[in-house]
Amino acid sequence: MFFKAAGTEELDAFYPIRPECVANVPKTRFRPRAGKTLSARRWQAAFSGDGHLDMAKVLRRIQRGGIHPSIKGVVWEFLLGCFNPESSFDDRNQLRQERRERYETWKTECQNMVPVIGSGKFITTPIITDDGQPIEVEGVPVISSVPDKKAAQWMLLLHQIGLDVVRTDPALAFYEIETNQAKLWDILAVYSWMDNDIGYMQGMNDICSPMVILFENEADAFWCFERAMRRLRDNFRSDTTSIGVQSQLVTLSHVIKTVDPKLHQHLEELDGGEYLFAFRMLMVLFRREFSFIDSLYLWEVINLCFSIAIWANAIVIVVLVRLEFESLRHRSASIPQVMWAMEYNPHIFLSYEAGDSSSDTNTAVTSDQKVLKQCGKFERMNMQNGWSDKNGALSVFLIAGVLETKNKQILKEAKGIDDIVSVLTRSLPLVYAKFHTLTPRITD
């Protein structure tokens, strides 16, 4: 339970910052709000006697004030589709145990090939050559053999995962402990072995890190990350001709070209017409633009990569942000807190359990009020209209809102791509805060 006047000190106690890094991390803007933020007491009250969850009640609470850190992990398991709200306590306990055993089986399979997995340590140097020959690494058991080409390709990734682990959330005291870093590395190593399509790409460490911190049990963290990746996997899909988030960058380009042709032309003249300056923001959903606490609340707002709005509403979002931005400048801003809740789809658990690994759930047209009541605000609109464009992520339109809001400053000051990134980074928190107040008008 938290107090009405809770400040960043209380929140920072959940995710301590290393003292030498305090001055260099972004300021945390989120504040729990008594009577609005989903608390432990409200969360427990949302369950029936046998464990069925009133998801509509939970979504309303999250959309008003986010989730308190003390219960964030268990709530995320539902928002990400790990569990069905209609299941009982016994159902979930059984499923959790089955998943833990499945993860341990996969981890053991990986450990048999690379013994350092599960040892509390991790590697940052190659353990095999490009042609599959084992390399001796000090303090690391030598690989006895490389079974096949798939195993070789996977082993070549492991040291790169380790290098990314070292760079993950370095300001957090949590990662001063090597075993915590190894936990992150283990999960990413096992995931890259099991996902034959994507494997591992840089940036997945930023997505996985919050799960490692929120869940004490490694298997539970893995499954939460696996569910998140089902939605985000297209961000990391790439080939020789395209990058994973390119489709979203194209959408961002189209939005700005429609709303503000002059701004779009100026960006093109600065060699920013492909909008690659927004690449990282879309790839890892602003993890590096905000404090750790704010980025978690932001994820709870947009619900990762579900589609959110028909094209007309996308334009409305941008225009509303533009019209009301000035009134926000002089107010205390906070990050919106209901990203996943707004796009929660009641079919998510069943679609995942049925073996659908795509990033979309079934967004069929429906007017069934019982079903719509269980949806987040944006997903409710999508189901009413049958909209399922997976490239229309809310994050795209929020960046568009920033660009449109700050168009005069960009036109006047931006002399290159770095200047555009600087404007975006400074402006995102304010625009996001205002967007949180606008969404009820757009979606209710």
C-alpha positions as CSV (number, residue, x, y, z in Angstrom):
1,M,0.0,0.0,0.0
2,F,1.2,3.5,-0.7
3,F,0.5,6.9,0.8
4,K,-1.4,9.7,-0.8
5,A,1.8,11.9,-0.9
6,A,4.0,9.2,-2.3
7,G,7.0,10.6,-4.1
8,T,9.9,9.3,-6.2
9,E,11.7,8.3,-3.0
10,E,9.2,5.5,-2.4
11,L,9.2,4.4,-6.0
12,D,13.0,4.5,-6.2
13,A,13.1,2.1,-3.3
14,F,11.7,-0.6,-5.6
15,Y,14.3,0.1,-8.3
16,P,17.3,1.7,-6.5
17,I,19.7,3.8,-8.6
18,R,23.5,3.5,-8.1
19,P,24.5,6.6,-6.2
20,E,27.1,7.6,-8.8
21,C,24.5,7.5,-11.5
22,V,21.7,9.5,-9.9
23,A,22.6,12.8,-11.5
24,N,22.7,11.2,-15.0
25,V,19.4,9.3,-15.2
26,P,16.2,10.9,-16.5
27,K,13.9,12.4,-13.8
28,T,11.0,10.2,-12.8
29,R,7.7,12.0,-13.4
30,F,5.2,9.3,-12.4
31,R,3.5,9.6,-9.0
32,P,1.1,7.0,-7.6
33,R,-2.4,8.5,-7.1
34,A,-4.5,7.4,-4.2
35,G,-7.9,6.1,-5.3
36,K,-6.7,5.8,-8.9
37,T,-3.5,3.7,-9.1
38,L,-4.1,0.0,-8.9
39,S,-3.0,-1.0,-5.4
40,A,-2.5,-4.4,-3.9
41,R,-5.8,-4.1,-2.0
42,R,-7.7,-3.2,-5.2
43,W,-6.0,-6.0,-7.1
44,Q,-6.9,-8.6,-4.5
45,A,-10.5,-7.3,-4.4
46,A,-10.8,-7.9,-8.2
47,F,-10.7,-11.7,-7.8
48,S,-13.7,-13.9,-7.1
49,G,-13.5,-16.6,-4.4
50,D,-12.1,-19.2,-6.8
51,G,-9.8,-16.9,-8.6
52,H,-11.7,-15.4,-11.6
53,L,-10.4,-11.9,-12.3
54,D,-12.7,-8.9,-13.1
55,M,-10.5,-7.6,-15.9
56,A,-12.8,-4.7,-16.8
57,K,-12.5,-3.4,-13.2
58,V,-8.7,-3.8,-13.3
59,L,-8.3,-2.1,-16.7
60,R,-10.4,0.9,-15.6
61,R,-8.1,1.3,-12.6
62,I,-4.9,1.0,-14.6
63,Q,-6.1,3.4,-17.2
64,R,-6.7,6.0,-14.5
65,G,-3.5,5.6,-12.5
66,G,-1.2,2.8,-13.5
67,I,0.0,-0.1,-11.4
68,H,1.8,0.1,-8.1
69,P,5.3,-1.4,-8.2
70,S,4.5,-3.9,-5.4
71,I,2.1,-5.8,-7.7
72,K,3.4,-4.9,-11.2
73,G,4.7,-8.3,-12.0
74,V,1.6,-10.3,-11.2
75,V,-0.6,-7.8,-13.1
76,W,1.7,-7.9,-16.2
77,E,1.2,-11.7,-16.4
78,F,-2.5,-11.0,-17.2
79,L,-1.9,-7.9,-19.4
80,L,0.6,-9.8,-21.5
81,G,-1.6,-12.9,-21.9
82,C,0.3,-15.3,-19.6
83,F,-2.9,-16.2,-17.8
84,N,-6.6,-16.2,-18.7
85,P,-8.7,-13.9,-16.4
86,E,-11.4,-16.5,-16.5
87,S,-9.2,-19.2,-15.0
88,S,-9.2,-20.2,-11.3
89,F,-6.4,-20.1,-8.8
90,D,-5.8,-23.8,-9.2
91,D,-5.8,-23.6,-13.0
92,R,-3.1,-20.9,-12.9
93,N,-1.0,-22.7,-10.3
94,Q,-1.0,-25.8,-12.5
95,L,-0.1,-23.9,-15.6
96,R,2.6,-22.0,-13.8
97,Q,4.2,-25.2,-12.7
98,E,4.0,-26.7,-16.1
99,R,5.7,-23.7,-17.6
100,R,8.4,-23.7,-15.0
101,E,9.2,-27.3,-15.8
102,R,9.2,-26.6,-19.6
103,Y,11.6,-23.8,-19.1
104,E,13.9,-25.9,-17.0
105,T,13.9,-28.6,-19.7
106,W,14.9,-26.0,-22.4
107,K,17.5,-24.5,-20.1
108,T,19.0,-27.9,-19.3
109,E,19.1,-28.6,-23.1
110,C,21.1,-25.4,-23.5
111,Q,23.3,-26.1,-20.5
112,N,24.3,-29.4,-21.9
113,M,25.8,-27.6,-24.9
114,V,27.1,-24.6,-23.0
115,P,27.7,-25.4,-19.3
116,V,28.1,-21.8,-18.2
117,I,24.4,-21.4,-18.6
118,G,22.7,-21.6,-15.2
119,S,26.1,-21.2,-13.3
120,G,25.4,-17.6,-12.2
121,K,28.0,-16.4,-14.7
122,F,27.9,-15.3,-18.3
123,I,30.3,-14.7,-21.2
124,T,31.3,-11.7,-23.2
125,T,33.9,-13.3,-25.5
126,P,33.3,-15.9,-28.3
127,I,33.3,-19.5,-27.2
128,I,33.6,-20.9,-30.8
129,T,35.2,-19.8,-34.0
130,D,33.1,-18.9,-37.1
131,D,33.7,-22.4,-38.4
132,G,32.5,-24.0,-35.2
133,Q,35.8,-24.8,-33.4
134,P,35.7,-24.5,-29.6
135,I,37.7,-21.6,-28.0
136,E,39.2,-21.7,-24.6
137,V,37.9,-18.9,-22.4
138,E,39.3,-18.3,-18.9
139,G,36.9,-19.4,-16.2
140,V,34.4,-20.9,-18.7
141,P,34.1,-24.7,-19.4
142,V,35.3,-25.5,-22.9
143,I,32.6,-26.5,-25.3
144,S,33.1,-30.3,-26.0
145,S,31.4,-30.2,-29.4
146,V,29.1,-28.3,-31.7
147,P,26.2,-30.6,-32.6
148,D,25.0,-28.9,-35.8
149,K,24.7,-25.7,-37.7
150,K,21.8,-24.4,-35.6
151,A,23.8,-24.9,-32.4
152,A,26.8,-23.2,-34.0
153,Q,24.8,-20.1,-35.0
154,W,23.3,-19.9,-31.5
155,M,26.7,-20.3,-29.8
156,L,28.0,-17.4,-31.9
157,L,25.3,-15.2,-30.5
158,L,26.0,-15.9,-26.8
159,H,28.9,-13.5,-26.3
160,Q,27.0,-10.7,-28.1
161,I,24.1,-11.3,-25.7
162,G,26.6,-11.0,-22.8
163,L,28.0,-7.7,-24.1
164,D,24.5,-6.3,-24.3
165,V,23.7,-7.6,-20.8
166,V,26.6,-5.5,-19.5
167,R,25.1,-2.4,-21.1
168,T,21.6,-3.1,-19.9
169,D,20.3,-0.6,-17.3
170,P,23.7,0.2,-15.9
171,A,22.4,2.8,-13.5
172,L,20.3,0.3,-11.6
173,A,21.8,-1.2,-8.5
174,F,20.1,-4.5,-9.3
175,Y,22.6,-5.1,-12.1
176,E,25.7,-4.5,-9.9
177,I,25.2,-8.1,-8.9
178,E,26.6,-10.6,-11.4
179,T,24.0,-13.3,-10.7
180,N,21.3,-10.8,-11.7
181,Q,23.1,-10.1,-15.0
182,A,23.5,-13.9,-15.5
183,K,19.8,-14.3,-15.0
184,L,19.1,-11.9,-17.8
185,W,21.7,-13.6,-20.0
186,D,20.3,-17.1,-19.2
187,I,16.8,-16.0,-20.3
188,L,18.0,-14.4,-23.5
189,A,20.2,-17.4,-24.3
190,V,17.4,-19.9,-23.8
191,Y,14.9,-17.7,-25.8
192,S,17.3,-17.3,-28.7
193,W,17.7,-21.1,-28.8
194,M,14.0,-21.7,-28.8
195,D,13.0,-18.9,-31.2
196,N,14.2,-20.3,-34.6
197,D,12.8,-17.3,-36.5
198,I,14.1,-14.3,-34.7
199,G,16.8,-15.7,-32.3
200,Y,18.4,-12.7,-30.7
201,M,18.7,-9.1,-31.8
202,Q,20.1,-6.2,-29.9
203,G,17.4,-4.4,-28.0
204,M,15.7,-7.6,-26.7
205,N,17.8,-7.1,-23.6
206,D,16.0,-3.8,-23.0
207,I,12.6,-5.5,-23.3
208,C,13.6,-8.5,-21.1
209,S,15.3,-6.5,-18.3
210,P,12.1,-5.3,-16.5
211,M,10.8,-8.9,-16.4
212,V,14.1,-10.1,-14.7
213,I,13.7,-7.4,-12.1
214,L,10.0,-7.8,-11.5
215,F,10.0,-11.6,-11.2
216,E,12.1,-13.5,-8.6
217,N,11.5,-16.8,-10.4
218,E,13.5,-17.0,-13.6
219,A,11.0,-19.1,-15.5
220,D,8.2,-16.7,-14.7
221,A,10.3,-13.9,-16.0
222,F,11.1,-15.9,-19.2
223,W,7.4,-16.5,-19.9
224,C,6.5,-12.9,-19.4
225,F,9.3,-11.9,-21.8
226,E,8.2,-14.6,-24.3
227,R,4.6,-13.1,-24.3
228,A,5.9,-9.6,-24.8
229,M,8.1,-10.8,-27.7
230,R,5.0,-12.2,-29.4
231,R,3.8,-8.7,-29.8
232,L,7.2,-7.1,-30.5
233,R,8.8,-9.7,-32.7
234,D,8.1,-7.8,-35.9
235,N,10.3,-4.9,-34.5
236,F,13.3,-7.3,-34.5
237,R,12.6,-9.0,-37.8
238,S,15.0,-8.0,-40.5
239,D,16.6,-9.2,-43.7
240,T,19.0,-7.8,-46.3
241,T,16.4,-5.4,-47.7
242,S,14.5,-4.1,-44.6
243,I,14.7,-3.4,-40.9
244,G,12.2,-4.6,-38.4
245,V,10.5,-1.3,-37.5
246,Q,10.7,0.0,-41.1
247,S,6.9,-0.4,-41.6
248,Q,6.2,1.8,-38.5
249,L,8.7,4.4,-39.8
250,V,6.8,4.5,-43.1
251,T,3.6,5.0,-41.2
252,L,5.2,7.8,-39.2
253,S,6.3,9.4,-42.4
254,H,2.8,9.2,-43.9
255,V,1.2,10.7,-40.8
256,I,3.5,13.7,-40.8
257,K,3.3,14.2,-44.5
258,T,-0.5,14.3,-44.2
259,V,-0.7,16.5,-41.1
260,D,2.2,18.8,-41.8
261,P,3.7,18.7,-45.3
262,K,6.0,21.6,-44.6
263,L,7.6,19.8,-41.6
264,H,7.9,16.6,-43.6
265,Q,9.7,18.4,-46.4
266,H,12.1,20.0,-43.9
267,L,12.9,16.6,-42.4
268,E,13.6,15.3,-45.9
269,E,15.9,18.2,-46.6
270,L,17.8,17.3,-43.4
271,D,18.1,13.8,-44.7
272,G,15.6,12.6,-42.2
273,G,12.8,11.7,-44.6
274,E,13.1,8.1,-43.7
275,Y,12.5,9.0,-40.0
276,L,15.4,6.8,-38.8
277,F,15.9,9.2,-35.9
278,A,12.8,7.5,-34.3
279,F,14.3,4.0,-34.9
280,R,15.4,3.3,-31.3
281,M,12.3,4.8,-29.7
282,L,10.1,2.4,-31.7
283,M,12.4,-0.6,-31.4
284,V,12.6,-0.7,-27.6
285,L,9.6,1.5,-26.8
286,F,11.3,4.5,-25.3
287,R,13.2,2.5,-22.7
288,R,16.2,4.7,-23.0
289,E,14.3,8.0,-23.2
290,F,12.8,7.8,-19.8
291,S,13.7,6.7,-16.3
292,F,13.2,3.0,-15.5
293,I,10.0,3.7,-13.5
294,D,8.5,5.9,-16.2
295,S,9.2,3.5,-19.0
296,L,7.4,0.7,-17.2
297,Y,4.3,2.9,-16.7
298,L,4.6,3.9,-20.3
299,W,4.5,0.3,-21.5
300,E,1.4,-0.2,-19.4
301,V,-0.2,2.6,-21.5
302,I,0.3,1.6,-25.1
303,N,0.3,-2.2,-24.8
304,L,3.3,-2.7,-27.0
305,C,2.6,-3.5,-30.7
306,F,-1.1,-4.1,-30.9
307,S,-2.8,-1.9,-33.5
308,I,-4.7,1.0,-31.8
309,A,-6.7,3.2,-34.1
310,I,-8.3,3.7,-37.5
311,W,-6.5,6.2,-39.7
312,A,-8.9,9.0,-39.0
313,N,-8.3,8.6,-35.2
314,A,-4.6,8.6,-35.7
315,I,-4.9,12.1,-37.3
316,V,-7.2,13.2,-34.4
317,I,-4.6,12.1,-31.9
318,V,-1.9,14.2,-33.6
319,V,-4.1,17.2,-34.0
320,L,-5.4,17.1,-30.4
321,V,-1.9,16.9,-29.0
322,R,-1.0,19.9,-31.2
323,L,-3.9,22.0,-30.1
324,E,-3.6,21.4,-26.4
325,F,0.2,21.3,-26.0
326,E,0.6,24.9,-25.0
327,S,-1.8,24.6,-22.0
328,L,0.4,21.7,-20.8
329,R,3.7,23.6,-20.7
330,H,2.9,25.3,-17.4
331,R,1.5,22.2,-15.6
332,S,3.2,19.4,-13.7
333,A,3.7,16.6,-16.2
334,S,3.6,12.9,-15.5
335,I,4.0,9.9,-17.8
336,P,0.8,8.2,-18.9
337,Q,0.5,4.8,-17.2
338,V,-1.8,2.4,-19.0
339,M,0.0,1.3,-22.2
340,W,-0.9,-2.4,-22.1
341,A,-4.2,-1.8,-20.4
342,M,-5.5,0.4,-23.3
343,E,-4.9,-2.3,-25.8
344,Y,-5.7,-5.4,-23.8
345,N,-7.6,-8.0,-25.8
346,P,-9.6,-10.7,-23.9
347,H,-8.6,-13.2,-26.6
348,I,-4.9,-12.9,-26.0
349,F,-4.4,-15.8,-23.7
350,L,-6.4,-18.3,-25.8
351,S,-4.7,-17.2,-29.1
352,Y,-1.3,-17.7,-27.6
353,E,-2.2,-21.1,-26.1
354,A,-3.5,-22.2,-29.4
355,G,0.0,-21.8,-30.8
356,D,-0.5,-18.5,-32.6
357,S,3.0,-16.8,-32.4
358,S,2.0,-13.8,-34.4
359,S,2.0,-10.3,-33.0
360,D,-1.8,-9.9,-33.5
361,T,-4.8,-11.2,-31.6
362,N,-8.1,-11.7,-33.3
363,T,-9.6,-8.2,-33.8
364,A,-12.9,-9.3,-35.3
365,V,-15.8,-6.8,-35.6
366,T,-18.2,-7.2,-32.6
367,S,-20.9,-5.3,-30.8
368,D,-21.1,-7.7,-27.9
369,Q,-20.9,-5.4,-24.9
370,K,-19.8,-8.1,-22.6
371,V,-16.7,-8.7,-24.8
372,L,-16.1,-5.0,-25.4
373,K,-16.2,-4.3,-21.7
374,Q,-13.2,-6.7,-21.2
375,C,-11.1,-4.8,-23.8
376,G,-8.8,-1.9,-23.3
377,K,-10.0,1.4,-24.7
378,F,-8.2,1.3,-27.9
379,E,-8.7,-2.4,-28.5
380,R,-12.4,-1.8,-27.8
381,M,-12.5,0.7,-30.7
382,N,-10.6,-1.7,-32.9
383,M,-13.0,-4.5,-32.3
384,Q,-16.0,-2.2,-33.0
385,N,-14.4,-1.2,-36.3
386,G,-12.6,-4.4,-37.2
387,W,-9.3,-2.5,-37.5
388,S,-6.2,-4.7,-37.4
389,D,-3.3,-2.8,-39.0
390,K,-0.4,-4.0,-36.9
391,N,1.8,-1.2,-38.1
392,G,-0.4,1.4,-36.6
393,A,1.1,1.2,-33.2
394,L,0.3,4.0,-30.7
395,S,4.0,4.7,-30.3
396,V,4.1,5.8,-33.9
397,F,1.3,8.4,-33.5
398,L,2.8,9.7,-30.3
399,I,6.1,10.5,-32.0
400,A,4.1,12.1,-34.8
401,G,2.3,14.2,-32.1
402,V,5.7,15.4,-30.8
403,L,7.0,16.3,-34.2
404,E,3.8,18.2,-35.1
405,T,3.7,19.9,-31.7
406,K,7.3,21.1,-32.0
407,N,7.2,21.8,-35.7
408,K,8.2,25.5,-35.4
409,Q,11.2,24.7,-33.2
410,I,12.3,21.9,-35.6
411,L,11.9,24.1,-38.6
412,K,13.8,26.9,-37.0
413,E,16.5,25.1,-35.0
414,A,17.1,21.6,-36.5
415,K,20.2,21.6,-38.7
416,G,20.6,17.8,-38.7
417,I,19.3,14.5,-37.4
418,D,20.9,15.0,-34.0
419,D,19.0,18.2,-33.5
420,I,15.7,16.4,-34.3
421,V,16.5,13.6,-31.7
422,S,17.3,16.3,-29.1
423,V,13.9,18.0,-29.6
424,L,12.1,14.7,-29.5
425,T,13.8,13.6,-26.3
426,R,13.1,16.8,-24.5
427,S,9.5,16.9,-25.5
428,L,8.2,13.3,-25.2
429,P,7.4,13.5,-21.5
430,L,5.1,16.5,-21.9
431,V,3.3,15.3,-24.9
432,Y,2.8,11.8,-23.4
433,A,1.3,13.4,-20.2
434,K,-1.2,15.4,-22.3
435,F,-2.0,12.4,-24.4
436,H,-3.1,10.5,-21.3
437,T,-5.8,13.2,-20.7
438,L,-6.9,13.1,-24.4
439,T,-7.4,9.4,-24.8
440,P,-10.8,9.2,-23.1
441,R,-12.2,11.7,-25.6
442,I,-10.8,9.7,-28.5
443,T,-11.9,6.3,-27.4
444,D,-14.9,6.4,-25.0
